[in-house]
Amino acid sequence: MPISFEGWLAKSGGHRNIKLCPFIFNVLSTLCSLKLLFVLLIFYILISSSFIPLSTPVHAVSWYARVGNLQIDRNSETVNFTIEEYCHGNITGINTTPRGMMVDGIHSRYVNIDLNSVGVKQRRSALKGDIKTEEYTNASAEAEEPITRNILKLSGSPYYQFNFTELWPVHLQSERALVYSGTMINDLELSKNNQDWVAMSFRRSPQLYSIRSCRMDLERLNISLLADDDDALQVEFLPVKSLNYSIQAFSSGRTGLSYAQRASDMSSIISQGEELFYGNYSLAAALNMSASNKNAASVT
């Protein structure tokens, strides 16, 4: 049955006060779009045969390393921002010429947040119908600490051991409630945290009611490499991270839920799944992923 969430986000977050947006229309033909794109390529370091740590704190930083055929490219930013949004309206067509030429109404929304490989992507489009949404997103990141590295080559051994340490924490929390009834809505979303991800898609749904919550944290990252004179032989990607995602929904249409959690070797999958639903149904799901790689291989 449909989920009622009148004021749910505002009530669940006592410190938040989501105000009514000024665009409530009797006749609505609008393109609601929100773009958040962080260009994080201001400070770029190229490392080939030697490796140089970042030593000067900056607000937007990036580091790059290549060992044989393996390439590492990381970037982040010192930032803190909050989005609070409330939208309620009726999507209809409008007359655009004196002769009465009609343009179909459409609602559209696009979001892309990426901070040190922690982020969300959202894409929504809806045709004629009634729509109501509430959303709250808070993201914060710090990229002040320098990148450190250790290199070791044992006497008589053909192998090199590299260890990179990155202390660029990220926190992202997002909550959303959505109600739509009309011709059709497509609502797609991806939440990712350093190669772990959850994707949710509602397609061609005349009715959609959903409440979604997502929290992701990245504390630190260690990358350990074993290489010879020609190429990298082994790599371990060791972040301290978590991804917690939950959703309750009622939909009529086609829905897909998929997820994956990757191992430290960057190629193996620890857990992975995909579910598809067609027709009228209620859905409740919760996914929790974490990695506590505090004891990364050290080089002495």
N, C-alpha and C positions, 0 to 999 in steps of 0.2 A: 504494500500500500504506500501511497505517497508519504514522504517525510516532511513534517512541518518544522520549520526552523526560523520562524519569525524572530528577527533580532538575535539569532543564535550566536553569531560571532561577537557582537557587541556585549552580550550577556556573559559569554564564556571568558572574555578577557576584561577583567575589572579595570585595568589601567587604560583601556582603549575606549575611545568615544567616536564611533563611526557616524558621521553626519550625512544627511541626505544630500545627494548630488543635485545640482541645479538642472540636470537634464531629464526631467520626467515629462513625457509628452503624451498628449492624446493621440497625435499622429506622429509616429516616430520613424524616421528614416535616417539612421545615423551610422556612422562608421566609428565604433569605439575601439581605439587601438592604444596599446601601451607598450612602448618599446624601451627595454632597458638593455643596453649593449655596452659592455665595458671593453674599451680598447686598451689592452694591457701590455702594449709593446713599446714602452718608452725607453726602458733601460735594458739593452740586449747584449749578452756576453757570448762570444763565440769561443768555444774551447775545443781544441783538436788534440794535439799531443800533450799539452799541459792544461791544468785545471785551475781557474782563478776564482776564489770566493767573492761574493758581494760583500763589501765592507762599509759602504756608505748608505745609511737609511734614507729611503725615498718613499714617496707615497704610492708610486706605481713601479713595480720591479719585475724583472724577468731574467731567467738564467737558462743557458743552453749548453749542452755537452754532447759530444759525439765520441763513441768508442767503437772503432771498426764500423760495422753496419748499424749499430744501435745508436739511436738519437733520443736525447732527453730534452724536453722543452717544457718549462714550468713558468707560470706567471701569476701574479696576484696584485692586490691593491689594499692600501689602508683606507677603509671606508666603513661607514655606518649609515644605513638608510632604512626608512620605513614607508610602506605603501598601505594606505587605508582607502578602500573603495566601496561605494554602495551605488547600485544602479537598478532602477525599476522603470519599466516602460513597456509600450506596445509597439512592436515592429510592424509598420505598414508602408505601403507605397505612397508616393507624393506626386502631384502634378508639377511638371517642370517647365511647361510652356503655356502660353495663353490659350493654345488650342487643346490643352488637356492631355498632353503626352504624359503617360504614367511611367514612373521608374519604381521598380520593385524595392521594397525595404530590405535592409540587411543589417545585422549586427555582427561586428568582427572584433576580435581581440588577439593580440600577439604579444608574448613576453619571452625574453631571453635573458637570464641572469647566469653569470659564470664567474665565480671567484675561486681561483686555484683549483679548478675542476670540481667544485661544489656548486650546483646550480639547478635551475628548473627551466624548462621550455614549455610554453603553452600556446595553443592555437585553437581559436574558437570561431565558428561562423554559424549564424542562425538566420533562418528566413522568417516570414510573417508569423507572428505569434506574440505571446506575453512572456516577458523574461524579467527575472529578479536575481541579482547577485550581490553577495557581500564577500569581501576578501580583505585579509590582513597578511602582510609579508614584512618580515624584518630580517635584514642581512647585515652582518658585520664581519670584518676581516682585518687582520694585522699583518703587515709585511715589512716590519722594521728590522728584524734580526738578520744578520748576514748569513749567507749559505756557507757551511763549513764542509771541508773535504779532507779525507786522509787517503794516502796512496802508499802501498806496501808492495815491495818485490823482494821475496826471500832469496838469499844467496844460493846460487846454483839452481834456482827454479825458473822455468820459462813463463811463469804466471804472475800477473799483477792483480792486486786487490784494491778496489776503489770503494770508498764509503762516503756518500753525500748525506748531510743532515740539513733539513729544512724546518724551521720553526715559524710557519706562517699559518696560524689558526684561523678557522672560518666557522661561523655559526649562521645557519639559515633556518628560519621557522616560517611556515606558511599555513594559513587556514582559509578555507573557502566554503561557501554554501551557494548553491545554484538551483533555481527552479525555472523550468521552461515548459511551455505548452503551446504548440502551434504546428506549422508545416513540417519543419525539420531542423535539427541542430546537430552539428559535429563539434565535439569537444575533445581535444587531445592534450595529453600532458606527459612530460618526462621529468623525473627527479633523479639526479645522479650525484654520486659522491666518490670520486676517484676510482672509476671502473666498476663500482656497484651502482645498480640503477633499478628503478621501478617505472613502468609505463602503463598508462591508463587511457583508453580511447572509447568514446561514445560516438557512434556514427549513425547518421540518418534516423535520429530518434525524434518522433513527434512529441514525446513526453520524457522529461529528464528531471529528477530531483536528486541532489547529491550533497553530502557533507564530507569534506576531505581535510585531513590534517597531515602535515609533513614536517619533520624536524631532522636536520642533518648537522653533524659537527665533524670538523677535522682539527685534530690537536697538533700533530706533527707528522713528518715523513722522513724515513730513511730509505735510501736506495743503495744497495750493495751490488757490486759488479766483480766478476772474475773474468780476466781477459789474458790473451797472449799477445804476441807482437802483431798478429794479423786481425783478430776479431774478438768481440765479447763472447765468452763461452757460457756464462750463467749470470742471471740477473734476479735480484729479489726486490720487489716493490713493497715496502713495509710501512704503511700509514697507520696511525692511530685514529680511527674514524667510526662513525655510526650513522645509520640511516633508518629512521622510524616513520612508517607510512601507514595510514589507516583511511578507510573510506566506507561510507554507507550510502547506498544509492538505490533508486528505483528507475527503470528505464524501459522504453519500448523501442527496439531497434537492434543494432549490432554492437556488442561491447567486447573489448579485448583487454585482458590484464596479463602483463608479462613482467619478468624480473630476472636478474642475474647477479651473482656474487662471485667475484673473480679471486683466484688464489694469488699468493705472493709472487709466483713465477710469471705473472702477467699473461699467461696463455691458458692455464687450466681453469675450469669452472668449478667452484665449490657447490653451488646450487643454482638451478635455473628452472624456470617454468613459464608456461603460457596457457591461458584459458580464454575461450571464446564463448559468448552467450548470444542467442538470438531470441527475439520475441519480448514478451512482457515478463519482468522478473524483478526481484529484490536481491541486492548484493551487499554483503558485508565482508570486508577483508582487512587484515592487518599484517604487515611485513616489517620485520626488525632484523637488521644486519649490523654487525660490528666487527672490528678488528683491533686487537690490542697488541701491536707489535712494538712494545716498549724496549725489548731486549734485542735490538737489531745488532747484526754482526759488527763488532768493533775492530778497528785496526790499531795495533800498537807497534 
